[in-house]
Amino acid sequence: MPSFVIEFNRRTRDRRVTEFNGPTSSRDAMRRRLELEHAGREKDVEIVALTSGSLKMLKKTHARYFTGRELISH
């Protein structure tokens, strides 16, 4: 099941979504979230790691993260 890291700016509503696939997707996404948090971030940026059946499903269950512009992934 795919996992995703979402970097979400609460002020601008912009987001960056990174998808992880494969048997270690959940662990890989969590590792990436922790790396991003350790590197520091703007105070308005929320970083989450989520697992979902698909990006489409994630957009329904966590719609608030998908209200602004999508930024290009790293």
CHARMM-style PDB file with segment names, atoms N, HN, CA, C and O in Angstrom:
ATOM      1  N   MET     1       0.853  -1.174   0.000  1.00  0.00      PROA
ATOM      2  CA  MET     1       0.000   0.000   0.000  1.00  0.00      PROA
ATOM      3  C   MET     1       0.897   1.236   0.000  1.00  0.00      PROA
ATOM      4  O   MET     1       1.848   1.301   0.779  1.00  0.00      PROA
ATOM      5  N   PRO     2       0.616   2.209  -0.853  1.00  0.00      PROA
ATOM      6  CA  PRO     2       1.464   3.396  -0.910  1.00  0.00      PROA
ATOM      7  C   PRO     2       1.357   4.260   0.350  1.00  0.00      PROA
ATOM      8  O   PRO     2       0.335   4.291   1.036  1.00  0.00      PROA
ATOM      9  N   SER     3       2.445   4.948   0.614  1.00  0.00      PROA
ATOM     10  HN  SER     3       3.275   4.924   0.056  1.00  0.00      PROA
ATOM     11  CA  SER     3       2.492   5.927   1.701  1.00  0.00      PROA
ATOM     12  C   SER     3       2.906   7.260   1.103  1.00  0.00      PROA
ATOM     13  O   SER     3       3.517   7.316   0.036  1.00  0.00      PROA
ATOM     14  N   PHE     4       2.568   8.322   1.800  1.00  0.00      PROA
ATOM     15  HN  PHE     4       2.072   8.276   2.667  1.00  0.00      PROA
ATOM     16  CA  PHE     4       2.789   9.662   1.280  1.00  0.00      PROA
ATOM     17  C   PHE     4       3.326  10.564   2.380  1.00  0.00      PROA
ATOM     18  O   PHE     4       2.957  10.432   3.547  1.00  0.00      PROA
ATOM     19  N   VAL     5       4.203  11.484   1.990  1.00  0.00      PROA
ATOM     20  HN  VAL     5       4.503  11.592   1.042  1.00  0.00      PROA
ATOM     21  CA  VAL     5       4.620  12.562   2.880  1.00  0.00      PROA
ATOM     22  C   VAL     5       4.053  13.838   2.283  1.00  0.00      PROA
ATOM     23  O   VAL     5       4.269  14.143   1.110  1.00  0.00      PROA
ATOM     24  N   ILE     6       3.331  14.572   3.101  1.00  0.00      PROA
ATOM     25  HN  ILE     6       3.156  14.324   4.054  1.00  0.00      PROA
ATOM     26  CA  ILE     6       2.752  15.834   2.661  1.00  0.00      PROA
ATOM     27  C   ILE     6       3.377  16.955   3.471  1.00  0.00      PROA
ATOM     28  O   ILE     6       3.345  16.942   4.702  1.00  0.00      PROA
ATOM     29  N   GLU     7       3.945  17.922   2.769  1.00  0.00      PROA
ATOM     30  HN  GLU     7       3.971  17.933   1.769  1.00  0.00      PROA
ATOM     31  CA  GLU     7       4.443  19.153   3.383  1.00  0.00      PROA
ATOM     32  C   GLU     7       3.374  20.202   3.076  1.00  0.00      PROA
ATOM     33  O   GLU     7       3.196  20.594   1.922  1.00  0.00      PROA
ATOM     34  N   PHE     8       2.676  20.644   4.092  1.00  0.00      PROA
ATOM     35  HN  PHE     8       2.820  20.325   5.028  1.00  0.00      PROA
ATOM     36  CA  PHE     8       1.503  21.498   3.917  1.00  0.00      PROA
ATOM     37  C   PHE     8       1.706  22.829   4.624  1.00  0.00      PROA
ATOM     38  O   PHE     8       1.944  22.876   5.831  1.00  0.00      PROA
ATOM     39  N   ASN     9       1.608  23.904   3.862  1.00  0.00      PROA
ATOM     40  HN  ASN     9       1.414  23.866   2.882  1.00  0.00      PROA
ATOM     41  CA  ASN     9       1.725  25.241   4.429  1.00  0.00      PROA
ATOM     42  C   ASN     9       0.330  25.691   4.858  1.00  0.00      PROA
ATOM     43  O   ASN     9      -0.535  25.939   4.018  1.00  0.00      PROA
ATOM     44  N   ARG    10       0.120  25.795   6.163  1.00  0.00      PROA
ATOM     45  HN  ARG    10       0.823  25.594   6.845  1.00  0.00      PROA
ATOM     46  CA  ARG    10      -1.204  26.153   6.687  1.00  0.00      PROA
ATOM     47  C   ARG    10      -1.626  27.565   6.304  1.00  0.00      PROA
ATOM     48  O   ARG    10      -2.820  27.851   6.222  1.00  0.00      PROA
ATOM     49  N   ARG    11      -0.668  28.444   6.069  1.00  0.00      PROA
ATOM     50  HN  ARG    11       0.303  28.212   6.135  1.00  0.00      PROA
ATOM     51  CA  ARG    11      -0.993  29.831   5.734  1.00  0.00      PROA
ATOM     52  C   ARG    11      -1.391  29.967   4.261  1.00  0.00      PROA
ATOM     53  O   ARG    11      -2.421  30.567   3.952  1.00  0.00      PROA
ATOM     54  N   THR    12      -0.578  29.411   3.350  1.00  0.00      PROA
ATOM     55  HN  THR    12       0.258  28.923   3.601  1.00  0.00      PROA
ATOM     56  CA  THR    12      -0.839  29.559   1.913  1.00  0.00      PROA
ATOM     57  C   THR    12      -1.670  28.421   1.330  1.00  0.00      PROA
ATOM     58  O   THR    12      -2.214  28.553   0.233  1.00  0.00      PROA
ATOM     59  N   ARG    13      -1.776  27.292   2.060  1.00  0.00      PROA
ATOM     60  HN  ARG    13      -1.335  27.185   2.951  1.00  0.00      PROA
ATOM     61  CA  ARG    13      -2.478  26.074   1.632  1.00  0.00      PROA
ATOM     62  C   ARG    13      -1.708  25.312   0.551  1.00  0.00      PROA
ATOM     63  O   ARG    13      -2.214  24.320   0.026  1.00  0.00      PROA
ATOM     64  N   ASP    14      -0.496  25.756   0.209  1.00  0.00      PROA
ATOM     65  HN  ASP    14      -0.084  26.561   0.635  1.00  0.00      PROA
ATOM     66  CA  ASP    14       0.325  25.048  -0.773  1.00  0.00      PROA
ATOM     67  C   ASP    14       0.815  23.742  -0.176  1.00  0.00      PROA
ATOM     68  O   ASP    14       0.930  23.606   1.042  1.00  0.00      PROA
ATOM     69  N   ARG    15       1.102  22.785  -1.045  1.00  0.00      PROA
ATOM     70  HN  ARG    15       1.009  22.895  -2.034  1.00  0.00      PROA
ATOM     71  CA  ARG    15       1.537  21.482  -0.561  1.00  0.00      PROA
ATOM     72  C   ARG    15       2.560  20.871  -1.507  1.00  0.00      PROA
ATOM     73  O   ARG    15       2.639  21.220  -2.685  1.00  0.00      PROA
ATOM     74  N   ARG    16       3.329  19.964  -0.962  1.00  0.00      PROA
ATOM     75  HN  ARG    16       3.265  19.680  -0.005  1.00  0.00      PROA
ATOM     76  CA  ARG    16       4.249  19.132  -1.734  1.00  0.00      PROA
ATOM     77  C   ARG    16       3.978  17.702  -1.284  1.00  0.00      PROA
ATOM     78  O   ARG    16       4.030  17.405  -0.090  1.00  0.00      PROA
ATOM     79  N   VAL    17       3.690  16.819  -2.228  1.00  0.00      PROA
ATOM     80  HN  VAL    17       3.647  17.060  -3.198  1.00  0.00      PROA
ATOM     81  CA  VAL    17       3.366  15.429  -1.917  1.00  0.00      PROA
ATOM     82  C   VAL    17       4.431  14.529  -2.516  1.00  0.00      PROA
ATOM     83  O   VAL    17       4.745  14.627  -3.702  1.00  0.00      PROA
ATOM     84  N   THR    18       4.985  13.654  -1.691  1.00  0.00      PROA
ATOM     85  HN  THR    18       4.730  13.574  -0.727  1.00  0.00      PROA
ATOM     86  CA  THR    18       5.948  12.654  -2.143  1.00  0.00      PROA
ATOM     87  C   THR    18       5.350  11.283  -1.875  1.00  0.00      PROA
ATOM     88  O   THR    18       4.909  10.992  -0.763  1.00  0.00      PROA
ATOM     89  N   GLU    19       5.340  10.441  -2.907  1.00  0.00      PROA
ATOM     90  HN  GLU    19       5.698  10.677  -3.810  1.00  0.00      PROA
ATOM     91  CA  GLU    19       4.751   9.101  -2.786  1.00  0.00      PROA
ATOM     92  C   GLU    19       5.843   8.050  -2.628  1.00  0.00      PROA
ATOM     93  O   GLU    19       6.894   8.129  -3.265  1.00  0.00      PROA
ATOM     94  N   PHE    20       5.582   7.074  -1.778  1.00  0.00      PROA
ATOM     95  HN  PHE    20       4.728   7.010  -1.261  1.00  0.00      PROA
ATOM     96  CA  PHE    20       6.489   5.950  -1.539  1.00  0.00      PROA
ATOM     97  C   PHE    20       5.727   4.661  -1.817  1.00  0.00      PROA
ATOM     98  O   PHE    20       4.594   4.491  -1.368  1.00  0.00      PROA
ATOM     99  N   ASN    21       6.357   3.754  -2.559  1.00  0.00      PROA
ATOM    100  HN  ASN    21       7.278   3.892  -2.924  1.00  0.00      PROA
ATOM    101  CA  ASN    21       5.733   2.478  -2.898  1.00  0.00      PROA
ATOM    102  C   ASN    21       6.638   1.330  -2.493  1.00  0.00      PROA
ATOM    103  O   ASN    21       7.828   1.522  -2.241  1.00  0.00      PROA
ATOM    104  N   GLY    22       6.076   0.155  -2.435  1.00  0.00      PROA
ATOM    105  HN  GLY    22       5.110  -0.001  -2.640  1.00  0.00      PROA
ATOM    106  CA  GLY    22       6.854  -1.036  -2.126  1.00  0.00      PROA
ATOM    107  C   GLY    22       6.626  -1.505  -0.710  1.00  0.00      PROA
ATOM    108  O   GLY    22       5.882  -0.888   0.053  1.00  0.00      PROA
ATOM    109  N   PRO    23       7.280  -2.615  -0.360  1.00  0.00      PROA
ATOM    110  CA  PRO    23       7.039  -3.236   0.947  1.00  0.00      PROA
ATOM    111  C   PRO    23       7.483  -2.387   2.137  1.00  0.00      PROA
ATOM    112  O   PRO    23       7.025  -2.614   3.257  1.00  0.00      PROA
ATOM    113  N   THR    24       8.362  -1.418   1.916  1.00  0.00      PROA
ATOM    114  HN  THR    24       8.734  -1.233   1.006  1.00  0.00      PROA
ATOM    115  CA  THR    24       8.832  -0.567   3.020  1.00  0.00      PROA
ATOM    116  C   THR    24       8.296   0.858   2.903  1.00  0.00      PROA
ATOM    117  O   THR    24       8.856   1.784   3.490  1.00  0.00      PROA
ATOM    118  N   SER    25       7.215   1.035   2.146  1.00  0.00      PROA
ATOM    119  HN  SER    25       6.760   0.283   1.669  1.00  0.00      PROA
ATOM    120  CA  SER    25       6.719   2.390   1.877  1.00  0.00      PROA
ATOM    121  C   SER    25       6.368   3.164   3.145  1.00  0.00      PROA
ATOM    122  O   SER    25       6.674   4.352   3.247  1.00  0.00      PROA
ATOM    123  N   SER    26       5.740   2.513   4.098  1.00  0.00      PROA
ATOM    124  HN  SER    26       5.492   1.548   4.016  1.00  0.00      PROA
ATOM    125  CA  SER    26       5.358   3.194   5.337  1.00  0.00      PROA
ATOM    126  C   SER    26       6.591   3.644   6.110  1.00  0.00      PROA
ATOM    127  O   SER    26       6.654   4.778   6.585  1.00  0.00      PROA
ATOM    128  N   ARG    27       7.552   2.770   6.233  1.00  0.00      PROA
ATOM    129  HN  ARG    27       7.501   1.848   5.848  1.00  0.00      PROA
ATOM    130  CA  ARG    27       8.793   3.104   6.939  1.00  0.00      PROA
ATOM    131  C   ARG    27       9.566   4.190   6.191  1.00  0.00      PROA
ATOM    132  O   ARG    27      10.112   5.104   6.809  1.00  0.00      PROA
ATOM    133  N   ASP    28       9.611   4.091   4.861  1.00  0.00      PROA
ATOM    134  HN  ASP    28       9.167   3.349   4.359  1.00  0.00      PROA
ATOM    135  CA  ASP    28      10.321   5.092   4.063  1.00  0.00      PROA
ATOM    136  C   ASP    28       9.678   6.469   4.194  1.00  0.00      PROA
ATOM    137  O   ASP    28      10.377   7.478   4.288  1.00  0.00      PROA
ATOM    138  N   ALA    29       8.356   6.510   4.200  1.00  0.00      PROA
ATOM    139  HN  ALA    29       7.788   5.690   4.123  1.00  0.00      PROA
ATOM    140  CA  ALA    29       7.652   7.786   4.347  1.00  0.00      PROA
ATOM    141  C   ALA    29       7.905   8.391   5.726  1.00  0.00      PROA
ATOM    142  O   ALA    29       8.131   9.595   5.847  1.00  0.00      PROA
ATOM    143  N   MET    30       7.866   7.563   6.753  1.00  0.00      PROA
ATOM    144  HN  MET    30       7.682   6.585   6.654  1.00  0.00      PROA
ATOM    145  CA  MET    30       8.117   8.064   8.106  1.00  0.00      PROA
ATOM    146  C   MET    30       9.551   8.576   8.232  1.00  0.00      PROA
ATOM    147  O   MET    30       9.797   9.610   8.854  1.00  0.00      PROA
ATOM    148  N   ARG    31      10.478   7.854   7.646  1.00  0.00      PROA
ATOM    149  HN  ARG    31      10.278   7.015   7.141  1.00  0.00      PROA
ATOM    150  CA  ARG    31      11.878   8.291   7.674  1.00  0.00      PROA
ATOM    151  C   ARG    31      12.028   9.654   6.998  1.00  0.00      PROA
ATOM    152  O   ARG    31      12.725  10.531   7.507  1.00  0.00      PROA
ATOM    153  N   ARG    32      11.368   9.828   5.846  1.00  0.00      PROA
ATOM    154  HN  ARG    32      10.801   9.115   5.432  1.00  0.00      PROA
ATOM    155  CA  ARG    32      11.441  11.102   5.131  1.00  0.00      PROA
ATOM    156  C   ARG    32      10.816  12.226   5.956  1.00  0.00      PROA
ATOM    157  O   ARG    32      11.355  13.332   6.006  1.00  0.00      PROA
ATOM    158  N   ARG    33       9.692  11.951   6.596  1.00  0.00      PROA
ATOM    159  HN  ARG    33       9.255  11.053   6.556  1.00  0.00      PROA
ATOM    160  CA  ARG    33       9.055  12.971   7.447  1.00  0.00      PROA
ATOM    161  C   ARG    33       9.998  13.415   8.550  1.00  0.00      PROA
ATOM    162  O   ARG    33      10.141  14.608   8.815  1.00  0.00      PROA
ATOM    163  N   LEU    34      10.639  12.451   9.190  1.00  0.00      PROA
ATOM    164  HN  LEU    34      10.523  11.481   8.975  1.00  0.00      PROA
ATOM    165  CA  LEU    34      11.571  12.781  10.272  1.00  0.00      PROA
ATOM    166  C   LEU    34      12.775  13.554   9.755  1.00  0.00      PROA
ATOM    167  O   LEU    34      13.256  14.466  10.427  1.00  0.00      PROA
ATOM    168  N   GLU    35      13.272  13.201   8.565  1.00  0.00      PROA
ATOM    169  HN  GLU    35      12.881  12.460   8.020  1.00  0.00      PROA
ATOM    170  CA  GLU    35      14.381  13.946   7.962  1.00  0.00      PROA
ATOM    171  C   GLU    35      13.989  15.400   7.727  1.00  0.00      PROA
ATOM    172  O   GLU    35      14.755  16.312   8.036  1.00  0.00      PROA
ATOM    173  N   LEU    36      12.802  15.611   7.184  1.00  0.00      PROA
ATOM    174  HN  LEU    36      12.180  14.870   6.932  1.00  0.00      PROA
ATOM    175  CA  LEU    36      12.335  16.972   6.912  1.00  0.00      PROA
ATOM    176  C   LEU    36      12.163  17.767   8.199  1.00  0.00      PROA
ATOM    177  O   LEU    36      12.529  18.941   8.259  1.00  0.00      PROA
ATOM    178  N   GLU    37      11.612  17.137   9.224  1.00  0.00      PROA
ATOM    179  HN  GLU    37      11.315  16.183   9.175  1.00  0.00      PROA
ATOM    180  CA  GLU    37      11.438  17.830  10.500  1.00  0.00      PROA
ATOM    181  C   GLU    37      12.783  18.161  11.135  1.00  0.00      PROA
ATOM    182  O   GLU    37      12.956  19.235  11.710  1.00  0.00      PROA
ATOM    183  N   HSD    38      13.728  17.243  11.031  1.00  0.00      PROA
ATOM    184  HN  HSD    38      13.587  16.370  10.565  1.00  0.00      PROA
ATOM    185  CA  HSD    38      15.052  17.464  11.611  1.00  0.00      PROA
ATOM    186  C   HSD    38      15.785  18.598  10.886  1.00  0.00      PROA
ATOM    187  O   HSD    38      16.536  19.351  11.506  1.00  0.00      PROA
ATOM    188  N   ALA    39      15.566  18.717   9.583  1.00  0.00      PROA
ATOM    189  HN  ALA    39      14.956  18.106   9.079  1.00  0.00      PROA
ATOM    190  CA  ALA    39      16.223  19.753   8.781  1.00  0.00      PROA
ATOM    191  C   ALA    39      15.672  21.139   9.091  1.00  0.00      PROA
ATOM    192  O   ALA    39      16.271  22.148   8.719  1.00  0.00      PROA
ATOM    193  N   GLY    40      14.541  21.185   9.767  1.00  0.00      PROA
ATOM    194  HN  GLY    40      14.055  20.366  10.070  1.00  0.00      PROA
ATOM    195  CA  GLY    40      13.920  22.471  10.086  1.00  0.00      PROA
ATOM    196  C   GLY    40      12.915  22.846   9.017  1.00  0.00      PROA
ATOM    197  O   GLY    40      13.013  22.409   7.870  1.00  0.00      PROA
ATOM    198  N   ARG    41      11.966  23.646   9.401  1.00  0.00      PROA
ATOM    199  HN  ARG    41      11.887  24.001  10.333  1.00  0.00      PROA
ATOM    200  CA  ARG    41      10.924  24.063   8.468  1.00  0.00      PROA
ATOM    201  C   ARG    41      10.345  25.386   8.940  1.00  0.00      PROA
ATOM    202  O   ARG    41      10.580  25.834  10.062  1.00  0.00      PROA
ATOM    203  N   GLU    42       9.585  25.990   8.047  1.00  0.00      PROA
ATOM    204  HN  GLU    42       9.394  25.626   7.136  1.00  0.00      PROA
ATOM    205  CA  GLU    42       8.878  27.211   8.410  1.00  0.00      PROA
ATOM    206  C   GLU    42       7.828  26.882   9.467  1.00  0.00      PROA
ATOM    207  O   GLU    42       7.308  25.766   9.506  1.00  0.00      PROA
ATOM    208  N   LYS    43       7.523  27.843  10.312  1.00  0.00      PROA
ATOM    209  HN  LYS    43       7.945  28.748  10.280  1.00  0.00      PROA
ATOM    210  CA  LYS    43       6.570  27.582  11.396  1.00  0.00      PROA
ATOM    211  C   LYS    43       5.179  27.240  10.891  1.00  0.00      PROA
ATOM    212  O   LYS    43       4.421  26.577  11.599  1.00  0.00      PROA
ATOM    213  N   ASP    44       4.821  27.673   9.683  1.00  0.00      PROA
ATOM    214  HN  ASP    44       5.437  28.211   9.108  1.00  0.00      PROA
ATOM    215  CA  ASP    44       3.490  27.405   9.145  1.00  0.00      PROA
ATOM    216  C   ASP    44       3.399  26.088   8.377  1.00  0.00      PROA
ATOM    217  O   ASP    44       2.328  25.735   7.885  1.00  0.00      PROA
ATOM    218  N   VAL    45       4.509  25.359   8.270  1.00  0.00      PROA
ATOM    219  HN  VAL    45       5.380  25.646   8.670  1.00  0.00      PROA
ATOM    220  CA  VAL    45       4.516  24.124   7.485  1.00  0.00      PROA
ATOM    221  C   VAL    45       4.314  22.917   8.389  1.00  0.00      PROA
ATOM    222  O   VAL    45       5.034  22.715   9.366  1.00  0.00      PROA
ATOM    223  N   GLU    46       3.323  22.130   8.036  1.00  0.00      PROA
ATOM    224  HN  GLU    46       2.737  22.294   7.242  1.00  0.00      PROA
ATOM    225  CA  GLU    46       3.014  20.884   8.732  1.00  0.00      PROA
ATOM    226  C   GLU    46       3.501  19.738   7.848  1.00  0.00      PROA
ATOM    227  O   GLU    46       3.254  19.737   6.642  1.00  0.00      PROA
ATOM    228  N   ILE    47       4.185  18.770   8.435  1.00  0.00      PROA
ATOM    229  HN  ILE    47       4.385  18.771   9.415  1.00  0.00      PROA
ATOM    230  CA  ILE    47       4.682  17.616   7.688  1.00  0.00      PROA
ATOM    231  C   ILE    47       4.024  16.370   8.252  1.00  0.00      PROA
ATOM    232  O   ILE    47       4.105  16.098   9.450  1.00  0.00      PROA
ATOM    233  N   VAL    48       3.363  15.608   7.369  1.00  0.00      PROA
ATOM    234  HN  VAL    48       3.296  15.828   6.396  1.00  0.00      PROA
ATOM    235  CA  VAL    48       2.682  14.392   7.803  1.00  0.00      PROA
ATOM    236  C   VAL    48       3.075  13.225   6.910  1.00  0.00      PROA
ATOM    237  O   VAL    48       3.372  13.401   5.729  1.00  0.00      PROA
ATOM    238  N   ALA    49       3.072  12.041   7.491  1.00  0.00      PROA
ATOM    239  HN  ALA    49       2.832  11.898   8.451  1.00  0.00      PROA
ATOM    240  CA  ALA    49       3.257  10.796   6.744  1.00  0.00      PROA
ATOM    241  C   ALA    49       1.959  10.013   6.869  1.00  0.00      PROA
ATOM    242  O   ALA    49       1.483   9.759   7.976  1.00  0.00      PROA
ATOM    243  N   LEU    50       1.392   9.634   5.739  1.00  0.00      PROA
ATOM    244  HN  LEU    50       1.778   9.840   4.840  1.00  0.00      PROA
ATOM    245  CA  LEU    50       0.101   8.945   5.721  1.00  0.00      PROA
ATOM    246  C   LEU    50       0.158   7.745   4.784  1.00  0.00      PROA
ATOM    247  O   LEU    50       0.863   7.769   3.775  1.00  0.00      PROA
ATOM    248  N   THR    51      -0.579   6.707   5.120  1.00  0.00      PROA
ATOM    249  HN  THR    51      -1.151   6.687   5.939  1.00  0.00      PROA
ATOM    250  CA  THR    51      -0.698   5.535   4.267  1.00  0.00      PROA
ATOM    251  C   THR    51      -2.135   5.447   3.790  1.00  0.00      PROA
ATOM    252  O   THR    51      -3.072   5.611   4.573  1.00  0.00      PROA
ATOM    253  N   SER    52      -2.304   5.186   2.498  1.00  0.00      PROA
ATOM    254  HN  SER    52      -1.543   5.053   1.862  1.00  0.00      PROA
ATOM    255  CA  SER    52      -3.645   5.128   1.921  1.00  0.00      PROA
ATOM    256  C   SER    52      -3.622   4.199   0.715  1.00  0.00      PROA
ATOM    257  O   SER    52      -2.563   3.943   0.141  1.00  0.00      PROA
ATOM    258  N   GLY    53      -4.783   3.698   0.336  1.00  0.00      PROA
ATOM    259  HN  GLY    53      -5.642   3.906   0.802  1.00  0.00      PROA
ATOM    260  CA  GLY    53      -4.880   2.824  -0.822  1.00  0.00      PROA
ATOM    261  C   GLY    53      -4.474   3.497  -2.119  1.00  0.00      PROA
ATOM    262  O   GLY    53      -4.011   2.838  -3.050  1.00  0.00      PROA
ATOM    263  N   SER    54      -4.648   4.818  -2.182  1.00  0.00      PROA
ATOM    264  HN  SER    54      -5.024   5.354  -1.426  1.00  0.00      PROA
ATOM    265  CA  SER    54      -4.285   5.577  -3.379  1.00  0.00      PROA
ATOM    266  C   SER    54      -4.268   7.066  -3.043  1.00  0.00      PROA
ATOM    267  O   SER    54      -4.790   7.496  -2.015  1.00  0.00      PROA
ATOM    268  N   LEU    55      -3.659   7.834  -3.930  1.00  0.00      PROA
ATOM    269  HN  LEU    55      -3.235   7.484  -4.766  1.00  0.00      PROA
ATOM    270  CA  LEU    55      -3.662   9.285  -3.751  1.00  0.00      PROA
ATOM    271  C   LEU    55      -5.094   9.814  -3.851  1.00  0.00      PROA
ATOM    272  O   LEU    55      -5.469  10.739  -3.131  1.00  0.00      PROA
ATOM    273  N   LYS    56      -5.879   9.234  -4.732  1.00  0.00      PROA
ATOM    274  HN  LYS    56      -5.575   8.482  -5.317  1.00  0.00      PROA
ATOM    275  CA  LYS    56      -7.280   9.650  -4.875  1.00  0.00      PROA
ATOM    276  C   LYS    56      -8.039   9.469  -3.558  1.00  0.00      PROA
ATOM    277  O   LYS    56      -8.802  10.344  -3.150  1.00  0.00      PROA
ATOM    278  N   MET    57      -7.825   8.340  -2.906  1.00  0.00      PROA
ATOM    279  HN  MET    57      -7.206   7.629  -3.238  1.00  0.00      PROA
ATOM    280  CA  MET    57      -8.489   8.078  -1.627  1.00  0.00      PROA
ATOM    281  C   MET    57      -7.985   9.048  -0.555  1.00  0.00      PROA
ATOM    282  O   MET    57      -8.762   9.541   0.262  1.00  0.00      PROA
ATOM    283  N   LEU    58      -6.695   9.312  -0.570  1.00  0.00      PROA
ATOM    284  HN  LEU    58      -6.063   8.911  -1.234  1.00  0.00      PROA
ATOM    285  CA  LEU    58      -6.108  10.238   0.398  1.00  0.00      PROA
ATOM    286  C   LEU    58      -6.705  11.635   0.234  1.00  0.00      PROA
ATOM    287  O   LEU    58      -6.944  12.332   1.221  1.00  0.00      PROA
ATOM    288  N   LYS    59      -6.944  12.037  -1.005  1.00  0.00      PROA
ATOM    289  HN  LYS    59      -6.750  11.471  -1.806  1.00  0.00      PROA
ATOM    290  CA  LYS    59      -7.546  13.349  -1.258  1.00  0.00      PROA
ATOM    291  C   LYS    59      -8.956  13.444  -0.685  1.00  0.00      PROA
ATOM    292  O   LYS    59      -9.417  14.533  -0.344  1.00  0.00      PROA
ATOM    293  N   LYS    60      -9.640  12.313  -0.577  1.00  0.00      PROA
ATOM    294  HN  LYS    60      -9.266  11.428  -0.853  1.00  0.00      PROA
ATOM    295  CA  LYS    60     -10.984  12.308   0.018  1.00  0.00      PROA
ATOM    296  C   LYS    60     -10.915  12.296   1.542  1.00  0.00      PROA
ATOM    297  O   LYS    60     -11.645  13.032   2.206  1.00  0.00      PROA
ATOM    298  N   THR    61     -10.036  11.459   2.093  1.00  0.00      PROA
ATOM    299  HN  THR    61      -9.443  10.861   1.553  1.00  0.00      PROA
ATOM    300  CA  THR    61      -9.989  11.309   3.551  1.00  0.00      PROA
ATOM    301  C   THR    61      -9.255  12.445   4.249  1.00  0.00      PROA
ATOM    302  O   THR    61      -9.505  12.707   5.426  1.00  0.00      PROA
ATOM    303  N   HSD    62      -8.354  13.122   3.543  1.00  0.00      PROA
ATOM    304  HN  HSD    62      -8.152  12.908   2.587  1.00  0.00      PROA
ATOM    305  CA  HSD    62      -7.579  14.218   4.127  1.00  0.00      PROA
ATOM    306  C   HSD    62      -7.652  15.446   3.212  1.00  0.00      PROA
ATOM    307  O   HSD    62      -6.630  16.033   2.855  1.00  0.00      PROA
ATOM    308  N   ALA    63      -8.861  15.813   2.846  1.00  0.00      PROA
ATOM    309  HN  ALA    63      -9.691  15.337   3.136  1.00  0.00      PROA
ATOM    310  CA  ALA    63      -9.102  16.862   1.854  1.00  0.00      PROA
ATOM    311  C   ALA    63      -8.460  18.199   2.206  1.00  0.00      PROA
ATOM    312  O   ALA    63      -8.103  18.957   1.304  1.00  0.00      PROA
ATOM    313  N   ARG    64      -8.304  18.503   3.467  1.00  0.00      PROA
ATOM    314  HN  ARG    64      -8.594  17.886   4.200  1.00  0.00      PROA
ATOM    315  CA  ARG    64      -7.757  19.820   3.845  1.00  0.00      PROA
ATOM    316  C   ARG    64      -6.346  20.034   3.327  1.00  0.00      PROA
ATOM    317  O   ARG    64      -5.922  21.174   3.137  1.00  0.00      PROA
ATOM    318  N   TYR    65      -5.606  18.942   3.093  1.00  0.00      PROA
ATOM    319  HN  TYR    65      -5.950  18.016   3.247  1.00  0.00      PROA
ATOM    320  CA  TYR    65      -4.248  19.065   2.567  1.00  0.00      PROA
ATOM    321  C   TYR    65      -4.224  19.333   1.063  1.00  0.00      PROA
ATOM    322  O   TYR    65      -3.150  19.551   0.503  1.00  0.00      PROA
ATOM    323  N   PHE    66      -5.365  19.324   0.405  1.00  0.00      PROA
ATOM    324  HN  PHE    66      -6.238  19.147   0.860  1.00  0.00      PROA
ATOM    325  CA  PHE    66      -5.408  19.429  -1.050  1.00  0.00      PROA
ATOM    326  C   PHE    66      -6.233  20.616  -1.525  1.00  0.00      PROA
ATOM    327  O   PHE    66      -6.876  20.546  -2.573  1.00  0.00      PROA
ATOM    328  N   THR    67      -6.220  21.707  -0.760  1.00  0.00      PROA
ATOM    329  HN  THR    67      -5.697  21.764   0.091  1.00  0.00      PROA
ATOM    330  CA  THR    67      -7.022  22.877  -1.107  1.00  0.00      PROA
ATOM    331  C   THR    67      -6.232  23.954  -1.834  1.00  0.00      PROA
ATOM    332  O   THR    67      -6.831  24.833  -2.453  1.00  0.00      PROA
ATOM    333  N   GLY    68      -4.918  23.914  -1.778  1.00  0.00      PROA
ATOM    334  HN  GLY    68      -4.431  23.201  -1.275  1.00  0.00      PROA
ATOM    335  CA  GLY    68      -4.088  24.941  -2.415  1.00  0.00      PROA
ATOM    336  C   GLY    68      -3.356  24.402  -3.623  1.00  0.00      PROA
ATOM    337  O   GLY    68      -3.759  23.412  -4.235  1.00  0.00      PROA
ATOM    338  N   ARG    69      -2.265  25.081  -3.952  1.00  0.00      PROA
ATOM    339  HN  ARG    69      -1.937  25.885  -3.456  1.00  0.00      PROA
ATOM    340  CA  ARG    69      -1.451  24.679  -5.104  1.00  0.00      PROA
ATOM    341  C   ARG    69      -0.537  23.518  -4.744  1.00  0.00      PROA
ATOM    342  O   ARG    69      -0.101  23.374  -3.601  1.00  0.00      PROA
ATOM    343  N   GLU    70      -0.257  22.692  -5.753  1.00  0.00      PROA
ATOM    344  HN  GLU    70      -0.611  22.809  -6.681  1.00  0.00      PROA
ATOM    345  CA  GLU    70       0.719  21.622  -5.563  1.00  0.00      PROA
ATOM    346  C   GLU    70       2.077  22.130  -6.026  1.00  0.00      PROA
ATOM    347  O   GLU    70       2.220  22.619  -7.147  1.00  0.00      PROA
ATOM    348  N   LEU    71       3.059  22.012  -5.162  1.00  0.00      PROA
ATOM    349  HN  LEU    71       2.943  21.615  -4.252  1.00  0.00      PROA
ATOM    350  CA  LEU    71       4.412  22.433  -5.483  1.00  0.00      PROA
ATOM    351  C   LEU    71       5.190  21.248  -6.039  1.00  0.00      PROA
ATOM    352  O   LEU    71       4.852  20.097  -5.765  1.00  0.00      PROA
ATOM    353  N   ILE    72       6.215  21.522  -6.808  1.00  0.00      PROA
ATOM    354  HN  ILE    72       6.489  22.458  -7.031  1.00  0.00      PROA
ATOM    355  CA  ILE    72       7.045  20.468  -7.390  1.00  0.00      PROA
ATOM    356  C   ILE    72       7.811  19.767  -6.281  1.00  0.00      PROA
ATOM    357  O   ILE    72       8.354  20.411  -5.383  1.00  0.00      PROA
ATOM    358  N   SER    73       7.851  18.432  -6.352  1.00  0.00      PROA
ATOM    359  HN  SER    73       7.410  17.909  -7.081  1.00  0.00      PROA
ATOM    360  CA  SER    73       8.577  17.648  -5.344  1.00  0.00      PROA
ATOM    361  C   SER    73      10.068  17.900  -5.441  1.00  0.00      PROA
ATOM    362  O   SER    73      10.576  18.351  -6.468  1.00  0.00      PROA
ATOM    363  N   HSD    74      10.759  17.598  -4.348  1.00  0.00      PROA
ATOM    364  HN  HSD    74      10.347  17.231  -3.514  1.00  0.00      PROA
ATOM    365  CA  HSD    74      12.215  17.783  -4.273  1.00  0.00      PROA
ATOM    366  C   HSD    74      12.906  16.908  -5.279  1.00  0.00      PROA
ATOM    367  OT1 HSD    74      14.134  16.922  -5.369  1.00  0.00      PROA
TER     368      HSD     74
END
